[in-house]
C-alpha cells in the first residue's frame, strides 16, 4: 500500500516538475530577433540575404563570399508542400544582397496559424535558421524551421 502511494507521489512530482516528453511551446511573436520576414499587416514580406553567414546542414558559409553563386532563392514551407522549386515562390532580387517575396496572409493560411518555412538556394541548398532567430521551431522529425504567425 505504501509503495503505491509513494510511486504515485513521485509520478506527480516528476510530471509537475516538467519532466514530460512534451516540448515547450514556442514564443509566438515578431520582434527584432524574428528572422526571415516582415509582417506588413495583410501580407508577409519574406526576406533573405541580410545575414553575413548562412548554414547549410552543418556547414557554415560566408555569404558575402558566395553571393555570386546564388542564381535563385525560393521559399518553401508547409503552405506550399515544402516544394523547393515552385515558380510561385521564387524570390525577387531587390538589390546586391536582398531577395524578397511578398505574399498575402490569406494565400498562405488562416489568421493566428503558425506557418513554417525555409529558404532554398539554387533549388538544392536548404538554409538552416540562424541560432539567434527567436522564430524557429524544431518538429518531431528533428528538422528546425523558421515560422511566422499569421
C-alpha positions in Angstrom: 0.0 0.0 0.0 2.8 2.5 0.9 4.7 1.6 -2.3 1.7 2.5 -4.5 1.1 5.9 -2.7 4.9 6.6 -2.9 5.0 5.8 -6.6 2.0 8.0 -7.3 3.6 10.8 -5.4 6.9 10.5 -7.3 5.0 10.4 -10.6 3.0 13.5 -9.7 6.2 15.4 -8.7 8.0 14.4 -11.9 5.1 15.4 -14.0 4.6 18.8 -12.2 8.4 19.4 -12.4 8.3 19.4 -16.2 9.9 16.1 -16.8 7.4 15.2 -19.6 8.0 14.4 -23.2 6.1 17.4 -24.4 8.2 20.2 -26.0 8.0 23.7 -24.6 5.6 25.9 -26.7 7.5 28.5 -28.8 7.1 32.2 -28.0 4.9 33.3 -30.9 5.5 37.0 -31.8 7.6 39.1 -34.1 10.3 41.2 -32.6 13.8 42.4 -33.7 15.1 38.8 -33.4 12.5 37.4 -35.7 14.1 36.3 -38.8 13.3 35.9 -42.5 10.2 38.1 -42.7 8.4 41.3 -42.0 4.8 41.5 -41.1 3.2 44.1 -43.3 -0.4 43.8 -41.9 -2.3 42.0 -44.6 0.8 40.5 -46.1 4.2 38.9 -45.2 7.4 40.1 -46.8 9.8 37.1 -46.7 13.4 38.3 -46.8 16.7 36.5 -47.5 20.2 37.9 -47.7 20.6 40.3 -44.9 22.8 38.0 -42.8 26.6 37.6 -43.1 26.7 33.9 -42.8 24.3 31.0 -43.6 24.3 27.4 -42.5 23.6 24.5 -44.9 23.4 21.3 -43.0 26.4 21.5 -40.6 28.5 23.7 -42.9 28.7 27.5 -42.2 29.2 29.7 -45.2 30.4 33.3 -45.5 27.5 34.6 -47.6 29.4 37.7 -48.8 32.0 35.5 -50.4 29.4 33.3 -52.1 26.7 35.7 -53.3 27.7 35.4 -56.9 26.9 31.7 -56.7 23.3 32.3 -55.9 21.2 32.0 -59.0 17.8 31.7 -57.4 16.2 31.8 -53.9 12.9 30.0 -53.3 10.6 30.0 -50.3 9.5 26.5 -49.2 7.1 25.9 -46.4 4.1 24.0 -45.1 1.9 26.4 -47.1 3.3 25.1 -50.5 4.0 21.5 -49.7 7.7 22.2 -49.0 8.3 22.5 -52.7 11.8 24.0 -53.3 11.2 24.7 -57.0 7.6 26.0 -57.1 7.8 29.0 -59.5 5.1 30.9 -57.5 7.6 31.1 -54.6 10.7 32.4 -56.4 12.0 35.4 -54.5 12.9 38.5 -56.4 16.3 40.1 -56.1 15.9 43.6 -54.7 19.5 44.7 -54.5 23.0 43.3 -54.3 22.1 41.3 -51.2 18.4 41.1 -50.6 15.8 38.8 -52.0 12.1 39.4 -51.2 8.7 37.8 -51.8 5.5 39.4 -50.6 2.5 37.1 -50.1 -0.9 37.9 -48.7 -1.6 36.2 -45.4 -4.8 34.7 -46.8 -2.8 33.0 -49.5 -0.7 31.1 -47.0 -3.1 30.4 -44.2 -5.7 31.5 -41.7 -5.4 34.2 -39.0 -3.4 33.1 -36.0 -2.0 30.0 -37.7 1.7 29.2 -37.4 3.4 28.6 -40.8 6.8 27.0 -41.0 9.3 27.9 -43.8 12.9 27.7 -45.1 14.8 29.4 -47.8 16.3 27.2 -50.6 19.2 28.3 -52.7 19.5 27.2 -56.3 16.8 24.6 -55.8 19.1 22.5 -53.7 20.5 24.1 -50.6 18.1 24.3 -47.6 19.2 27.2 -45.3 19.1 26.4 -41.6 17.6 29.1 -39.3 20.3 31.2 -37.6 20.9 30.4 -33.9 19.9 33.9 -32.8 16.5 33.7 -34.5 13.6 33.7 -32.0 11.1 32.4 -34.6 12.5 28.9 -35.0 10.9 25.6 -34.1 12.1 22.0 -34.2 9.5 19.4 -35.1 9.1 15.7 -34.2 11.1 15.0 -37.4 14.1 16.9 -35.8 14.1 19.5 -38.6 14.4 23.1 -37.5 12.4 25.6 -39.4 11.6 29.3 -39.2 7.9 30.2 -38.5 5.6 33.1 -38.9 2.4 33.6 -37.0 -0.4 34.9 -39.3 
